[in-house]
Amino acid sequence: MTDALPEPIAAYVAANARLDANAMLAPFAPDAVVRDEGGRHVGRDAIRAWIDAATIASRAVFSPETWREQDGRFIVEGPTAGDFPGSPIRFTFRFTLRHGAITDLDIA
């Protein structure tokens, strides 16, 4: 599934599968924004802290099942499994890309 995704998203998903925080951060633009669970994380330092807390700590791995482009965003859907209550949970990741980098990620 990740082969068909745009490169920055595929890189993020592949790094997530390895639980590699540095590689997960790499596709994000320096001023990127992530929105998750009511939080807003702006810039690489805040996004790295979010990756550590939301993903690495709970070993949360997102497995894309479907994706589409809509209104300039890439909508990627699938389950996330890990060491957290209710696992696995289905999520929708909405990515915005610019100049080969993730500039915005909204997770619901």
C-alpha positions as a printed Julia matrix, in Angstrom:
108×3 Matrix{Float64}:
  0.0    0.0    0.0
  2.76   2.52   0.83
  4.27   2.22  -2.66
  1.24   3.93  -4.18
  1.28   6.82  -1.67
  3.04  10.1   -2.47
  6.69   9.84  -1.4
  6.64  11.96   1.8
  3.58  10.1    3.08
  5.04   6.71   2.12
  8.26   7.62   3.95
  6.3    8.62   7.07
  4.24   5.39   7.02
  7.3    3.19   6.43
  9.18   4.87   9.28
  6.14   4.47  11.53
  6.08   0.72  10.78
  9.7    0.57  12.03
  8.9    2.88  14.98
 11.78   5.09  13.79
 11.06   8.54  15.24
 13.85  10.32  13.33
 12.67   8.92  10.01
  9.03   9.74  10.87
 10.02  13.37  11.43
 12.14  13.66   8.26
  9.26  14.18   5.74
  7.83  17.16   7.68
  8.55  20.74   6.66
 10.26  22.84   9.37
  7.05  24.81  10.0
  4.61  21.89   9.65
  1.52  21.54  11.82
  0.07  18.31  13.27
 -3.4   18.16  14.83
 -4.2   15.07  16.89
 -6.51  14.37  19.85
 -7.33  18.06  20.24
 -3.66  19.06  20.3
 -1.83  21.29  17.84
  1.89  20.71  17.34
  3.78  23.3   15.3
  7.37  22.93  14.07
  9.83  20.08  14.16
 10.56  20.16  17.91
  6.87  19.98  18.82
  6.19  17.33  16.18
  9.12  15.23  17.43
  7.72  15.43  20.98
  4.3   14.39  19.62
  5.84  11.43  17.74
  7.61  10.29  20.9
  4.5   10.62  23.1
  1.76   9.51  20.71
  3.56   6.86  18.67
  6.82   5.58  20.1
  5.64   5.35  23.72
  2.59   3.26  22.78
  4.2    1.44  19.83
  1.35   2.75  17.64
  1.63   1.62  14.02
 -0.72   2.98  11.35
 -1.56   0.59   8.49
 -3.02   2.44   5.5
 -5.78   0.57   3.69
 -7.13   3.24   1.36
 -6.18   6.7    0.17
 -7.46   9.37  -2.16
 -6.7   12.94  -3.1
 -9.43  15.43  -2.24
 -9.36  19.24  -2.31
 -5.55  19.31  -2.4
 -5.16  16.94   0.53
 -4.32  13.27   0.7
 -6.83  11.33   2.8
 -5.37   8.08   4.13
 -7.5    5.65   6.16
 -6.73   2.52   8.13
 -6.23   1.0   11.57
 -3.61   1.91  14.14
 -2.53  -0.86  16.48
 -0.28  -0.64  19.51
 -0.05  -0.72  23.28
 -3.01   1.54  24.06
 -6.62   1.02  25.17
 -9.01   0.06  22.37
 -6.26  -1.02  19.99
 -6.65  -1.24  17.08
 -8.51   1.96  16.26
 -9.37   3.21  12.76
 -8.01   6.64  11.91
 -8.18   9.06   9.03
 -4.94  10.94   8.3
 -5.3   14.1    6.2
 -1.97  15.2    4.74
 -1.14  18.42   2.94
  2.09  18.4    0.91
  4.13  21.27  -0.45
  7.53  21.18  -2.17
  7.97  17.47  -1.37
  7.29  17.79   2.37
  4.37  17.3    4.76
  3.17  20.74   5.8
 -0.03  19.76   7.57
 -1.34  16.54   9.14
 -4.77  16.26  10.71
 -5.6   12.95  12.41
 -9.16  11.98  13.29
